[in-house]
């Protein structure tokens, strides 16, 4: 059996193989049984794996740059960076359920990537005063709920969200489009440093990776994937914020958008998403709290014995959740999202109603069990 260092070397190496992306890498690992087995498998066997073929099989066998993987390990050790393999318990559970989730992540910080409530704030780099003020206001209102704020450390709405989170003593995580050997933009280095003590920096890219244009859409999928919901504060008709929101919709994440005047350039994207029902209209944090089922003023009858209401009329969402819990036993809310294809807010609302009616019990770690 390989030691931890050798395991990590192979885990990094598989992300470096030409023609092998995250989906295919996970497929190779699944068929071969382990990461190291992928590199030791015969070409003829690799070619038989669905989606591989001769070109990919030859790329796997031709790979020999393990020294680069070892150099990355030294870099991580020197700068106290945590490697997160997609099968690790510490890997973001929400993201793990996304088909194109990275095989490897690199993380530096002290915030839990599986925190109870995580919400992304995205928007234009050319934020207006209206956008900045509303971002600060909404995050200030969410402080009571101890949310973790995620974004991309970019100019405009991103950095405003990170600053507002720090100001309210909330953890905040920046997902980067480059390696952890640099900060882009460099003007945000001081904020990034503060985030290491109250949040963290996360990336799928190895050190030495530049913040190239094509990396940002990939970065955006991680912002959406690690979050329960995405809030678009300001956006034009094109740009990274709308890409993140589109991805969030494909991941069955809830999307919120701040409305603006119809002739404001950086409200057109938000208004358009609301118009197409791709985002819920958000006027304040109360809208997010209500739709996400985060109300804290609901009193639960903890001491009262729970008893199933046999005559309760359930809606379709509740029936589906009851069936899944019956078949699978205790299940995390993230697994329910993945298996049901329902939005987080709908599942949260259904579970809350089922819990109040004595049909479901909430366990630590956002896990639910049928009574």
Number of C-alpha atoms within 10 A of each C-alpha: 5 8 7 8 11 12 15 20 20 20 23 23 21 26 20 18 18 14 15 18 16 16 14 18 20 22 16 24 17 13 14 18 11 15 22 19 14 22 22 12 14 14 19 12 11 24 16 12 16 11 13 19 15 14 12 19 24 18 15 24 16 12 14 12 11 15 11 15 20 18 13 17 19 13 16 20 12 9 11 12 18 16 21 20 19 20 13 12 10 14 21 23 21 24 23 21 18 18 12 17 22 24 22 23 20 19 24 21 22 15 20 16 23 18 17 14 16 23 24 29 29 33 35 25 18 14 19 14 10 11 24 20 14 19 29 20 14 19 26 17 15 22 17 11 15 16 19 27 24 30 28 27 27 21 17 19 31 25 22 22 27 30 21 22 28 18 13 16 15 25 25 30 33 24 23 27 26 23 19 24 13 15 20 19 11 9 11 14 14 10 14 24 15 16 25 19 15 19 28 23 25 26 21 25 21 23 17 12 14 16 17 9 9 9 16 18 17 18 23 25 23 29 29 35 28 28 27 23 28 29 26 29 30 34 30 20 15 12 14 18 28 22 17 29 31 20 21 26 18 13 24 21 25 26 29 25 28 24 22 19 10 13 8 13 13 25 24 20 28 30 24 18 24 19 12 9 11 18 23 21 20 19 15 16 17 15 14 24 16 12 17 20 18 17 13 9 6 7 8 9 9 7 6 8 7 16 11 14 11 8 6 10 9 13 9 10 15 19 14 17 23 19 12 17 19 14 10 10 13 17 17 18 19 19 15 20 22 18 12 15 14 19 20 23 22 17 23 18 18 21 23 18 15 22 20 14 15 16 20 23 17 16 12 7 11 12 16 21 18 22 14
